[in-house]
Every structure is written in structure tokens, then in C-alpha cells.
Amino acid sequence: MDYDEISRRLNGPPTSRGPAFAEAPTHFASVSAIFRPGSDLLFIRRAVVDGDPWSGHVAFPGGRHEPEDPDALATAVRETREEVGIDLTEARLLGALHPVRPMPLAGRTLEVRPFAWGLSTTDATPVPSDEVAHAFWVPLQDLLDGKGRSTLRYPWQGAEIVLPCVHLGNELLWGLTLRIVDDLLERLRAGRD
């Protein structure tokens, strides 16, 4: 699937309604779903940091909105450059995905705004910062085909709940980032013959 087709599907009629949130968020973050030619998608595994609820998780590059960021797009560009050394000012913006929210933490309501980007070269090599333990590319077709789909048991408030996940080799994709991926995949599947 080339960038024109990805962009058309991401910017076409929504395949489902985005989430309806009752309250306004108190904090914002932006993430970047980055494609390279050949339709590989970049993921990171966050470094393990005490007190970070997403410590060690598979994610897209991105992070918290700072006051100097003029908008959510600028946050995505800055955070991507800081975390993996990729300059998105030279990339093609393919579209935006639905905002997502994790469970509220300590009275804070975080809204994450995902953007999809297309790099012009396959030579882009992520250079992880100290916030990132590992960066890796996953073929989009593997995700579209459901390769590695499974479930995991997660302890939650004294019980165990079953959550969807995707095994990406030695990495495990689940939670907030999987919700973003599923929105992306649903849109990319729409309009297929």
C-alpha cells in the first residue's frame, strides 16, 4: 500500500465514530505512527523508569505537550525527534487518527493525539534516546493479516482481566498503543476491494 492510498484511507469517511469523552482533558500528548517505504511501521519499547505507568511498554514515538509547542502536530514532531532522532519536517503527514485516553491517573485526564507519517527513504535509522530502550520496524501487512494476535491476562484492582495484544517477535503490543493501531488498521482496511 503506497502513501497516497494510506492517506486516502486515513482521510476518507470515518469507519467508526471516534470516542466521546464526557470531560475535558487536563493534559495532552502526541504520538507518531511512522511508515517507511514498503509499509513498515516504527515502534519503540519505552525505557524502564520508576514511577512511569508506561515504563517498558511498546509504543509509538511521542510524548507530552509542552507550553512552547504551538499545537499537537508540533508536539509529535518534537517528541519524535527527541526520542528516536527522526526529523518529521521532511516526512509526509498522511493523516490523524482518533484521540485516545488511558485510564485517569492521579486525577489527571490525558488525551493522546496520534498522527501518521510517511518517510521518503528506507534508510531512516532510529537513534533511540535514553527514554527509549529499543526501536524496531514491523511490516504493516503482518498487522493487517492479524499475525501475532492474542490475549493477555492483566492484574487489575485485585482481579485478572483479559486484554487483546499482538506479539511482535519478542515484543508485546497492547493497551493504548494497540487501540491506536486498531484504529489505523480499521481505516486502512476500509475501501479494500
N, C-alpha and C positions, 0 to 999 in steps of 0.2 A: 504494500500500500504506500503510494507516494505522498508527499506533503500536501499537495493540492487536494487529494482525496481525504486525507486526515482532517485538514482544515475544513473542507466542505461538510464533513460529517459532524465535526465538533461545533460548527456554527450554524448547522441546519436546525430544523424544528426540534425542540427538546423531545427526547424519547420518554422521559418521565418528568413529573414535576419535581422541582428542587425542594429541599426541606423547608418547612415552615417553622420558624423559631418564634416562640412567644416573647422572649425578652431580648433586648439589645445586647450585643457582646460588650464586654469590658476590655478585651484585648484582641488583637489581630495578629495573624501570621500569614505568610505566603509561601507556597512551595512550587517547585518547577518539575514537571514531568518532561524530561528531555529526550527527544529522539535523535538518533544519528541515522544517516542514510543506510538503508537496508532494514529500517524499522526496529532497531534495538532500542530499548528503553533503559535509562540510567536509574539505578537505585543506590542508596547508601545504607550502611549499618552505622547507626549513631554510636559514638564512643560511650563507654560506661562511665557515668558521672553520678556520684552520690546525690540524692535528692531530685534527680531529673526523672519525671514519670515516663519519659520516652527513651530512657537510657538503654542502649544496646538494641533498639528496635530497627527494623528495616523501614526505610522512609524514602521520600524524595528530598533532594536538597532544598533547604529553605529554613525559615525561622521567623522570629518575632519582628513585627513592625516597629521601627524606631521613629522618634519625632522628626528626624531630618528626612525621612522617606516621604516624597510627595504623594505617593499612592501605593496600593497593593502591588502593582506591577513593579514599581521601583524596589519594593521590599524583596520580591522574588529575584530580581536581577542582582541586587547587592548580596543577599544571603547565599545565592548560588556561587557567586564569585568568591565569597569568603570561605564557604565550606568545601568546594571542590575545584576552585580555580578556573571555572569556565565562564567566559565573558558572553553573556546573552545579548549584549547590544549588537552583536554581529549575527545573531540567530534569528530565525523567522518565528514570530509569535503565531501559533497555529490556532489558539482559542483558549477560552477559560472554561473551567468545569464548575459544578455546583460547589458552593462553600460547604464545609463540613465543620462539625463541632465535636470535640471529645466530651466526656463526662466533665461537669464543672469541678474544678479543683480549688479548694480553699476559698470559696466564694467568688472565684474568677470565672468568667464565661469567655472562652477563647473561640474565635472563628478563624478557620484556616481557609485561605483562598488559593486554589490550585490553578496554575496556568500550564499549557502545553507549548513546547518549543521544538523547532526543528533545526539541528545543526547542519551546516553546509558541507562538513567533512567527516569522514570516518576516523580521522586522525586525532580527534579530540580525546585527550587523555586526562581523566580527572586526577587532580592532585589533592588528596584529602587533607584537610586542616586537622588540628588536634581535636575538633568536635566530631570528626568522622573516623571510625575505625576501619572502614572498608568501602570502596566504591566498585560497582560491577554493572555490566550490561546484561540485559535479558531480552531474548528475541520476542518481539510483540506477538508473533504467531503462536509461540508457546502459551502465552497468556490467553489469546483468543481461543485456542484449542482446549483450554481448561487443564493444561498439563500441570501436575502437582497439586491440584485442588484437593482439599481435605478439610478436616475439622481438628480443633484442639480443645482440650479441657482446661479452663482457666478458673483459678480460685477467685471468688467474688463475694465479699461480705459474708464469709462463713460457709458459703456453698460453692459448688462447682458448676460452671456454665459451659455450654458447648458453643464455640465460635468458629466461623469459617476461617480458613487460612489457605495459603499457597506455599508449597515447598519449592524454593528456588535454589536448587542444588543444596548447599549446606546452610542456606539462609531461610528464614521463615517470615513470610509476609502475612500480616493480619491487622486487625484493628482499623484505626483511622486511615492509614495509607491504603489498605485493601478497599475501603469504601471509596476512596478517590479512584483507584484502579478500576473498580467495578463500574463507576460512572463513565470513565473513559471507555472501557470495553463495550458497555451498552450502547454508547453513541457510535463507536466505530462499527459495531455490528449492524446498526440501523442503516437501511438503504442498500444492504448487500443483495445481490440478485439471487 
